[in-house]
Each structure stands twice: as C-alpha cells, then as structure tokens.
Amino acid sequence: MKTLPDAARQVEQAQTVLSMWLELCKDTEEANKIAAIITLLDGVPEAMDAAESLLFVLENPDHAEEQP
C-alpha cells in the first residue's frame, strides 16, 4: 500500500507528464481535456502533504515539533 507522501509524489509526476502532453498536443479539444485534468490536480499534492503533517501531529502529540 502506498503512503500518503508517496501518493502525493505520484500525483506530481502525473502533473508533469500531463504538462508535457499539453505542450506537445496539436488538437484543441484534446488540449482542453488535458488542461482540465491538470486543473483538477492543482493543489492536490500540497493538500496531501498537509494531511500527512496533521496526521503526524494527531498520532504523536508529544512530538508535534518534529513533524516532517
């Protein structure tokens, strides 16, 4: 099973691939679809990282200052 940080990095990789596809895309309709997916993924890795930090604090209240 993937960890939350691993999944966040995978979303970032997907964003990179989609951005490359968008640059190479010649079809307007296809480009719009790719851009829509990029927009849907915007901010997701950051939200996942924030959730991981919050989980750490909730699971380790005595070590909150050590959060990743």
C-alpha positions, 0 to 999 in steps of 0.5 A: 500500500502506498503512503500518503507522501508517496501518493502525493509524489505520484500525483506530481509526476502525473502533473508533469507528464500531463504538462508535457502532453499539453505542450506537445498536443496539436488538437484543441479539444484534446488540449482542453481535456488535458488542461482540465485534468491538470486543473483538477490536480492543482493543489492536490499534492500540497493538500496531501502533504498537509494531511500527512503533517496533521496526521503526524501531529494527531498520532504523536502529540508529544512530538508535534515539533518534529513533524516532517 
